[in-house]
């Protein structure tokens, strides 16, 4: 196990133990850079940060981030790789203004976010290889931004810092439990200064703070640096970012999180180089577990992207590709997914992938050629029509969102074949559903929550309408063709009277509410919609921390959205619970919020523990008899049956 993997595991266990204890450190009255109260400076070393974007590296339980936001008015992003540590932060500080907590790797996230005005790490950066963390921070900080690092200098056993850039064994201490083994980069101040200089930082001061007990050996170092103006980056002679290493780290993460489950999918994703399909993206960006936008429309909205790797892996596992099969993919995008499919089917198999734009087709062909993959044809055309010349197909995978299932897809599937498509069922709620023909009926054999760019420029277009809900466009309602929306009636909706309805229905912090979303989009007359809101909208009180996925129900000039708050009681194992509530605005807000809350309770009481199945029927099929938990919806191409059973 690599040093960083050892550390990730240790912090995961640490977070588990603290969650079991229900322990959350209090928000401090002063920012401390050492473990000892009153030793060293406070937050003043960060400079003027009021209203500035500040990055808390390895934010843990979130108490430092909350202090910086509340005491100094900064807009703080706490980044934490450990899922359990992240859960501690969001469970203790949900809804705190000016703070967001992100579970991500600091070696990738800063390059994706807007530049930060300052960054700090209290005892955390030494758990990451500095040849990975420092270039990422260089790319994520604006020129002139301060970087403040609190680092171990001498440990409990009197071991001083190392003179080489290599990790060594250390431990994390936790009360009443055995220490957790870790690997840390405990380096001399001169070595840290050399590394920071290598990656375009200027070191302004290094202070050493010994333990207040003169008999103790521990010493902390506080390092103050500043991001230099942009210049060509120098590549470390010790270790440069490497595509193979970054790819291995990404796939290791996907295996650990369960997104990659089978050896064949793991082998394919370890082998096919994603960065060759994203020639304009930096290596770190190409191997981050995040989508990479590759094309935008005239308004600046993304219309094509390389899908997030964990979604690629999830759908490959759903598709169950076998050697020698013929595959049809709808939505070539970057070409990476087609390349992985080509690897999975092998020399005796073949993949056909289709996209609607010439530049996207050309890019996909270029990526496949660069990767040396020759059993994939990239076709320019309307994906909704499939590609009859190469049919029948053993597997058909849509990597674009569809509202109806084009008949060509079903017609071009071989007997015993499988269709996998991200199907927008109603409103904004979509699922990646695998269908097979069973006794003449197209029934699901599994589904996962998933949303993709919609089909466009063809017979199965599924356009979206973006409705601004405030004059500054900080909150937007995203609607679809099956929904009737009066944009004028909803403009500036948050000036309308507000009401709340709480449900007494609870979830654990990381627990998915995807099946509640599915129920609400089926049960409410106008479905459920996405309502993305900026931090600015939340900070100024326009909205109250909307549930981040599909959240909004609207009727005429009335709008409601889902939110959560910590519940008064904890789970039997001590975990924090969150109660779902409904906030409404508009002339009928009280009635609509009450209706949504009633449906949340109905799902919880009678359907939460049931499985959900899906079926595709022709529009002229004999209607099924009504029953609780069964919903049928007609789209322009098919009838979709959704049933809790």
ChimeraX attribute file (.defattr): number of C-alpha atoms within 10 A of each C-alpha:
attribute: neighborCount
match mode: 1-to-1
recipient: residues
	/A:1	6
	/A:2	9
	/A:3	18
	/A:4	17
	/A:5	17
	/A:6	17
	/A:7	23
	/A:8	18
	/A:9	15
	/A:10	20
	/A:11	22
	/A:12	17
	/A:13	17
	/A:14	21
	/A:15	22
	/A:16	18
	/A:17	16
	/A:18	18
	/A:19	21
	/A:20	13
	/A:21	12
	/A:22	15
	/A:23	14
	/A:24	16
	/A:25	12
	/A:26	13
	/A:27	17
	/A:28	13
	/A:29	9
	/A:30	15
	/A:31	21
	/A:32	18
	/A:33	25
	/A:34	22
	/A:35	11
	/A:36	12
	/A:37	11
	/A:38	13
	/A:39	14
	/A:40	16
	/A:41	13
	/A:42	12
	/A:43	18
	/A:44	10
	/A:45	11
	/A:46	17
	/A:47	10
	/A:48	14
	/A:49	19
	/A:50	14
	/A:51	14
	/A:52	16
	/A:53	21
	/A:54	28
	/A:55	27
	/A:56	23
	/A:57	23
	/A:58	25
	/A:59	27
	/A:60	26
	/A:61	29
	/A:62	30
	/A:63	19
	/A:64	24
	/A:65	29
	/A:66	28
	/A:67	21
	/A:68	24
	/A:69	23
	/A:70	17
	/A:71	14
	/A:72	16
	/A:73	18
	/A:74	24
	/A:75	27
	/A:76	28
	/A:77	23
	/A:78	27
	/A:79	24
	/A:80	25
	/A:81	19
	/A:82	25
	/A:83	20
	/A:84	22
	/A:85	25
	/A:86	26
	/A:87	25
	/A:88	25
	/A:89	25
	/A:90	19
	/A:91	23
	/A:92	20
	/A:93	21
	/A:94	17
	/A:95	19
	/A:96	15
	/A:97	21
	/A:98	22
	/A:99	25
	/A:100	20
	/A:101	22
	/A:102	18
	/A:103	18
	/A:104	20
	/A:105	19
	/A:106	24
	/A:107	22
	/A:108	24
	/A:109	22
	/A:110	23
	/A:111	20
	/A:112	15
	/A:113	11
	/A:114	12
	/A:115	19
	/A:116	22
	/A:117	24
	/A:118	27
	/A:119	23
	/A:120	23
	/A:121	19
	/A:122	23
	/A:123	19
	/A:124	19
	/A:125	21
	/A:126	20
	/A:127	23
	/A:128	22
	/A:129	18
	/A:130	19
	/A:131	20
	/A:132	17
	/A:133	19
	/A:134	22
	/A:135	27
	/A:136	21
	/A:137	26
	/A:138	24
	/A:139	23
	/A:140	26
	/A:141	26
	/A:142	19
	/A:143	19
	/A:144	16
	/A:145	23
	/A:146	26
	/A:147	25
	/A:148	23
	/A:149	22
	/A:150	23
	/A:151	26
	/A:152	26
	/A:153	24
	/A:154	21
	/A:155	17
	/A:156	12
	/A:157	9
	/A:158	12
	/A:159	13
	/A:160	17
	/A:161	17
	/A:162	17
	/A:163	13
	/A:164	11
	/A:165	17
	/A:166	14
	/A:167	19
	/A:168	14
	/A:169	11
	/A:170	18
	/A:171	16
	/A:172	13
	/A:173	12
	/A:174	12
	/A:175	8
	/A:176	6
	/A:177	9
	/A:178	10
	/A:179	14
	/A:180	17
	/A:181	16
	/A:182	21
	/A:183	22
	/A:184	23
	/A:185	25
	/A:186	27
	/A:187	23
	/A:188	19
	/A:189	20
	/A:190	11
	/A:191	16
	/A:192	20
	/A:193	21
	/A:194	14
	/A:195	18
	/A:196	21
	/A:197	18
	/A:198	18
	/A:199	24
	/A:200	24
	/A:201	26
	/A:202	19
	/A:203	20
	/A:204	11
	/A:205	11
	/A:206	17
	/A:207	13
	/A:208	17
	/A:209	17
	/A:210	19
	/A:211	16
	/A:212	14
	/A:213	8
	/A:214	8
	/A:215	7
	/A:216	13
	/A:217	17
	/A:218	20
	/A:219	20
	/A:220	21
	/A:221	21
	/A:222	23
	/A:223	20
	/A:224	21
	/A:225	22
	/A:226	23
	/A:227	25
	/A:228	19
	/A:229	11
	/A:230	12
	/A:231	7
	/A:232	6
	/A:233	12
	/A:234	12
	/A:235	13
	/A:236	13
	/A:237	7
	/A:238	7
	/A:239	9
	/A:240	12
	/A:241	14
	/A:242	11
	/A:243	17
	/A:244	15
	/A:245	10
	/A:246	18
	/A:247	23
	/A:248	16
	/A:249	18
	/A:250	19
	/A:251	22
	/A:252	15
	/A:253	16
	/A:254	21
	/A:255	17
	/A:256	11
	/A:257	11
	/A:258	12
	/A:259	21
	/A:260	26
	/A:261	16
	/A:262	14
	/A:263	9
	/A:264	17
	/A:265	22
	/A:266	18
	/A:267	15
	/A:268	17
	/A:269	26
	/A:270	18
	/A:271	15
	/A:272	22
	/A:273	22
	/A:274	25
	/A:275	21
	/A:276	22
	/A:277	26
	/A:278	24
	/A:279	14
	/A:280	11
	/A:281	15
	/A:282	11
	/A:283	20
	/A:284	22
	/A:285	21
	/A:286	26
	/A:287	26
	/A:288	22
	/A:289	21
	/A:290	18
	/A:291	17
	/A:292	21
	/A:293	17
	/A:294	17
	/A:295	15
	/A:296	12
	/A:297	9
	/A:298	6
	/A:299	6
	/A:300	8
	/A:301	10
	/A:302	14
	/A:303	16
	/A:304	23
	/A:305	19
	/A:306	22
	/A:307	21
	/A:308	15
	/A:309	25
	/A:310	21
	/A:311	22
	/A:312	19
	/A:313	26
	/A:314	19
	/A:315	26
	/A:316	23
	/A:317	17
	/A:318	20
	/A:319	21
	/A:320	13
	/A:321	20
	/A:322	16
	/A:323	15
	/A:324	15
	/A:325	19
	/A:326	24
	/A:327	29
	/A:328	30
	/A:329	25
	/A:330	29
	/A:331	31
	/A:332	31
	/A:333	29
	/A:334	29
	/A:335	29
	/A:336	26
	/A:337	27
	/A:338	29
	/A:339	30
	/A:340	26
	/A:341	31
	/A:342	30
	/A:343	25
	/A:344	24
	/A:345	19
	/A:346	17
	/A:347	14
	/A:348	11
	/A:349	18
	/A:350	23
	/A:351	27
	/A:352	24
	/A:353	30
	/A:354	28
	/A:355	25
	/A:356	20
	/A:357	17
	/A:358	12
	/A:359	13
	/A:360	23
	/A:361	23
	/A:362	16
	/A:363	20
	/A:364	29
	/A:365	23
	/A:366	18
	/A:367	22
	/A:368	26
	/A:369	15
	/A:370	12
	/A:371	18
	/A:372	11
	/A:373	18
	/A:374	15
	/A:375	19
	/A:376	22
	/A:377	19
	/A:378	22
	/A:379	22
	/A:380	17
	/A:381	20
	/A:382	21
	/A:383	28
	/A:384	24
	/A:385	17
	/A:386	24
	/A:387	22
	/A:388	12
	/A:389	7
	/A:390	15
	/A:391	17
	/A:392	20
	/A:393	26
	/A:394	20
	/A:395	23
	/A:396	29
	/A:397	24
	/A:398	25
	/A:399	25
	/A:400	22
	/A:401	24
	/A:402	24
	/A:403	28
	/A:404	21
	/A:405	23
	/A:406	18
	/A:407	14
	/A:408	14
	/A:409	23
	/A:410	20
	/A:411	14
	/A:412	22
	/A:413	22
	/A:414	15
	/A:415	12
	/A:416	11
	/A:417	18
	/A:418	26
	/A:419	24
	/A:420	24
	/A:421	29
	/A:422	27
	/A:423	26
	/A:424	22
	/A:425	24
	/A:426	24
	/A:427	26
	/A:428	26
	/A:429	26
	/A:430	25
	/A:431	20
	/A:432	25
	/A:433	24
	/A:434	24
	/A:435	24
	/A:436	21
	/A:437	19
	/A:438	11
	/A:439	7
	/A:440	7
	/A:441	13
	/A:442	18
	/A:443	19
	/A:444	21
	/A:445	17
	/A:446	16
	/A:447	21
	/A:448	16
	/A:449	16
	/A:450	19
	/A:451	20
	/A:452	22
	/A:453	18
	/A:454	21
	/A:455	25
	/A:456	19
	/A:457	14
	/A:458	13
	/A:459	12
	/A:460	20
	/A:461	17
	/A:462	19
	/A:463	15
	/A:464	14
	/A:465	14
	/A:466	13
	/A:467	19
	/A:468	20
	/A:469	22
	/A:470	17
	/A:471	10
	/A:472	9
	/A:473	14
	/A:474	17
	/A:475	23
	/A:476	18
	/A:477	22
	/A:478	19
	/A:479	22
	/A:480	19
	/A:481	15
	/A:482	19
	/A:483	19
	/A:484	12
	/A:485	19
	/A:486	14
	/A:487	16
	/A:488	13
	/A:489	14
	/A:490	23
	/A:491	17
	/A:492	16
	/A:493	21
	/A:494	19
	/A:495	11
	/A:496	16
	/A:497	13
	/A:498	16
	/A:499	18
	/A:500	18
	/A:501	20
	/A:502	19
	/A:503	17
	/A:504	15
	/A:505	18
	/A:506	22
	/A:507	17
	/A:508	18
	/A:509	20
	/A:510	13
	/A:511	10
	/A:512	11
	/A:513	15
	/A:514	16
	/A:515	19
	/A:516	17
	/A:517	22
	/A:518	24
	/A:519	26
	/A:520	26
	/A:521	23
	/A:522	22
	/A:523	19
	/A:524	17
	/A:525	12
	/A:526	19
	/A:527	27
	/A:528	29
	/A:529	24
	/A:530	22
	/A:531	25
	/A:532	19
	/A:533	21
	/A:534	13
	/A:535	18
	/A:536	15
	/A:537	18
	/A:538	19
	/A:539	17
	/A:540	11
	/A:541	12
	/A:542	16
	/A:543	19
	/A:544	18
	/A:545	22
	/A:546	23
	/A:547	20
	/A:548	12
	/A:549	17
	/A:550	26
	/A:551	24
	/A:552	30
	/A:553	27
	/A:554	27
	/A:555	21
	/A:556	15
	/A:557	19
	/A:558	23
	/A:559	25
	/A:560	27
	/A:561	26
	/A:562	27
	/A:563	22
	/A:564	22
	/A:565	16
	/A:566	20
	/A:567	17
	/A:568	10
	/A:569	13
	/A:570	15
	/A:571	12
	/A:572	7
	/A:573	10
	/A:574	13
	/A:575	18
	/A:576	24
	/A:577	22
	/A:578	23
	/A:579	18
	/A:580	23
	/A:581	24
	/A:582	28
	/A:583	25
	/A:584	29
	/A:585	24
	/A:586	23
	/A:587	15
	/A:588	17
	/A:589	24
	/A:590	20
	/A:591	14
	/A:592	25
	/A:593	26
	/A:594	21
	/A:595	15
	/A:596	25
	/A:597	23
	/A:598	15
	/A:599	17
	/A:600	24
	/A:601	17
	/A:602	14
	/A:603	21
	/A:604	17
	/A:605	11
	/A:606	12
	/A:607	18
	/A:608	16
	/A:609	12
	/A:610	13
	/A:611	10
	/A:612	19
	/A:613	17
	/A:614	23
	/A:615	20
	/A:616	20
	/A:617	20
	/A:618	13
	/A:619	15
	/A:620	8
	/A:621	9
	/A:622	8
	/A:623	11
	/A:624	10
	/A:625	6
	/A:626	9
	/A:627	8
	/A:628	10
	/A:629	17
	/A:630	18
	/A:631	17
	/A:632	17
	/A:633	13
	/A:634	16
	/A:635	15
	/A:636	12
	/A:637	16
	/A:638	20
	/A:639	20
	/A:640	23
	/A:641	19
	/A:642	21
	/A:643	18
	/A:644	19
	/A:645	12
